[in-house]
Amino acid sequence: MQRMRELRAKIAPADSLAGTTGVGAACFTGTATFTSPNTMEVKLNGGGYREIRFGKAVVATGGSAAIPPIAGLKEAPYHTNVSLFNMTAMPESMVVIGAGPIGLEMAQAFALFGTKVTCVLRSSKLLPKEDPDAAALIYERLKADGIEFVTDIHYESVQVVKNASGWSPQNPCHSAEFPDMVVNVKDKKTGAPRAISCKAILVATGRKPNVEGLGLEAAGVDYDLRSGVQVNDLLQTTNPNIYAVGDVCSKYQFTHVSGTHAQMVVQNAFFGGKERVSEMVVPWCTYTEPEVAHVGVYAHELEARGEECDTYTANFGHLDRAILEGATDGFVRVHCKKGSEKIIGATIVAPCAGEMISELTVAIQFNVPLGRTGLGGVIHSYPTLSEAVAGCAFQCKMKAWEKVVTNDSNTKLKVAYPAERLLVPPRTTAGGLGRFFGVGFCVGAGVGALFSFLLLRSV
């Protein structure tokens, strides 16, 4: 943790008070409250008040951890993602309440450090919004790392058995003097109780927008305690001179979305821009090992809407770089609009999925197709994991190819078969494309195998 804090300190200047004032902004440290549609009052930390009259304003108060109503939890010295990194010692055991990105990222990190980690969740699904195959892969990896999952339960209570140092939710344990706590749960199906003892509790059950105590009513700004400040497509609130950005108003609670919102508001508020939230293509990544990255729609979302798509998947099992890196359980999956090459979504599971997803994000943002005139026409370096993107593109291109086989005399074309009839289980050949395209070639190796096995009909 000490090294992590040192690295965090190197990053901190980008968002520091000194960095903001250094570019010419006037900063007041304190608590701000709107007093009218065009004024606010700041209670200064150093004492006194400062009234500010504005032409334009932005609400950028972010979000905070949502704490579930579990009996006894408010009295327990639990951690959230904010306090967890202040630890100077590793707990012997930890219960993680929740199984979303933050909970799983931290669960795996502490498990790899040597902490006995138990993840407790109401449902049976990890990463419930993600591709089911991706979630299943992460589940197996986390179990292999020693994490225990207790699923399909009701939270009964949290008990503090021993807390000699007087730790609290406002000041949870950050040294070796850990408290003794018990998380009591009950199985939904059988009703069987279970008491899970631990030295630390991490609450990771989602986030809520910070909207209370801001005087939004006085400013004429509508908001909801769960969904946050209400904004239009230009990020304007119900007061057109007040904008909102980031977690306080968006379902996409990511740092990169907050930064993009900020750029949009500057353009829209001061330069007459019309940059719209609806035009954003937002990628995201869960930083487990391996990572899970996604952009666009999921197949299960389309299915729920009664829509179909064409899906292309390239597994890492026959990808040379994945074999060398010991990362053969990953994959790239791309969804296209049914009957077309238009990319509408993608999921990647890989050690560097967060880096790889950018190629597909660019493709969606700028309407680059998956086939020959798009990503299928891009050369990917060998050996790299990104060749799996090329593998999906290759599968898409093959739909436009008319495949044929020859007769016994090998003198003329005989029968045309659909693409799926010519696919065989992938296998590695010296230099063969089958390694990463998911296509096995029976004749020769390399490009020669491709044209010995798959012929383009010219007449």
Secondary structure, 3 states (H helix, E strand, C coil): CHHHHHHHHHHHHHHCHHHHHHCCCCCCCEEEEEEECCEEEEEECCCCEEEEECCCEEECCCEEECCCCCECHHHCCCECCCCHHHCCCCCCEEEEECCCHHHHHHHHHHHHHCCEEEEECCCCCCCCCCCHHHHHHHHHHHHHCCCEEECCEEEEEEEEEECCCCCCCCCCCCCCCCCEEEEEEEECCCCCEEEEEECEEEECCCEEECCCCCCHHHHCCCEECCCEECCCCCCECCCCCEEECHHHCCCCCCHHHHHHHHHHHHHHHHCCCCCCHHHCCCEEEECCCCEEEEEECCHHHHHHCCCCEEEEEEEHHHCHHHHHHCCCCCEEEEEEECCCCCEEEEEEEECCHHHHHHHHHHHHHCCCCCCCCCHHHCCCCCCCCCHHHHHHHHHHHHCCCCEEEECCCCCCEEEEECHHHHCCCCCCCCCCCHHHHCCCCCCCCHHHHHHHHCCCCCC
